[in-house]
Amino acid sequence: MTRRDFINATSASYASLLAWGMLHPAPASAFNLPANGQRTDGKGRKVIILGAGLAGMTAAYELGKLGYECTILEARSRSGGRVWTIRGGTKETEIGGGSPQTCSFDNGHYFNGGAARIPHHHQLTLQYCKELNVPLQIFNGANESAYLYNDGGTGDLANRRMRISDYHNDMRGYTAELLSKALDQSTLDQQLTKEDVEKLIDFLKNEGDLNTAHLYKGTNRRGYKIKNDPGAGNLPGTLTDPYGLTDLLRSGFMQPVFYNVGDYAYEQQATLLQPIGGMDAIPKAFEKKLTGKIVFNAPVKELRKTENGVRVIYQKDGKTVEITGEFCVCTLPLPMLKNLESDLSGTVKRAADFIPYMKTGKIGLQFKRRFWEEDDGIYGGITRTNMDINQIWYPSFGLQEAKGVLIGYYNFYSRAEAVGALSITEREKMALALGAKIHPQYPNEFENSFSLAWHRTPYSEGGWANYDDATRKKYYPALLEPDGNIYFAGEHTTYLTAWMAGAFTSARRAVEAIHARVGEYTKK
Ligand code: PHE
């Protein structure tokens, strides 16, 4: 009897399944704090939240449930922070002399400039989507029909595109063949019994699709030659031939950019999800729950400690405004905190100064035809290359529509720095020229673009906190403690950096800490 049969047969309740350890509890159900955030005079305790990104809005939403009175100060005219969907009409001017951009995508077309995929195990993110009625769809992250392209290599297979599935199947085949040969030669005798070896060889035969002689001679897993697909009548199809092992090895595909992250990296394994209509559906849903609580176009200028709380000075309509509160939840990204006039402690200031942020950028390219679907059979997924464009992301939505926007580059570190330093026009030129090496249709089909470099984007100035062991040890702890009545939240205060899940979980941690402290006061 399988678990499913058992559950169906007994119609076991949710509670009993939980009790038997057959289900994981929904994380939000554990977040059940008593609603005593109000003072004895019936008014809510005042909390000033800096930043209307996911961390700030989650903090306001959860504190609101507990009776606190929250005000969010947001420097931008929109919510969401690094959760930002680019559509027709989106405007941005980057810092460091960037020229103004206005997106001219057609109606209904967009790309997620920041957060763009939700791993299936980010339960808290999924929980908030559910709670806020944000419908999800599949984000196709691993598509074996997308390409690898090694530029500048010398092998026969360099400087030309290769289907990911050809590469994976051939490498699996050859490595399985080599290992099965080693087993045949009894070199592993000491560790394994004869029966074990036979079973292992069976596994390798399947893993690599080896023939009866345990040799890799190609596989139908790579598919058929173009125009020789199986069909009606006398059309059995002609299989493709494998590439040679030495050709594969000498063509540069062992570089990290080509790793099979879609299968191997925990955060990128199927299934990935995304909100229907753009990632900003999440911040927009929070905004609806926070009517009247967000002050937009209100960049914070000073953060001060007072005897009983905090004092925040911000700019609004050219005027300087001051507000006070009992607590502050500061979700500003560290590059912003670094430049803020404040009474923050030395350890927090040093954290802001020395925790590096990722340089990263994307470009959305609108094409008048979805040639990657029509000509290449690519529906979502990611092409990888060692060129400056690094990755091409094909949209997992709007399939078979007339037009489409794909992400023409998504890069990090020095590639993002180099590309981000270019003018908007030069970025577009670069993305088109390099992308055309993989997709020769680019020049004919291109319509318009919108690019961004997060390290040059006002009020973010970086993609995400990029810790190593040393900075984790030296600077991170300062962000976990309140500094007087100031609490820190945001992905940079978690081990889930670079994910929305980090923003969510950090906000809940701050809310719990504030609420526990208030609980202590009210006991006195
Ligand atoms: N979460 C971001 C993304 O999915 C950044 C990231 C990239 C995090 C790769 C981990 C690995 O693109």
Residues whose N, C-alpha, C, O or C-beta is under 5 A from the ligand:
A	BS01	LIG	A498 W499
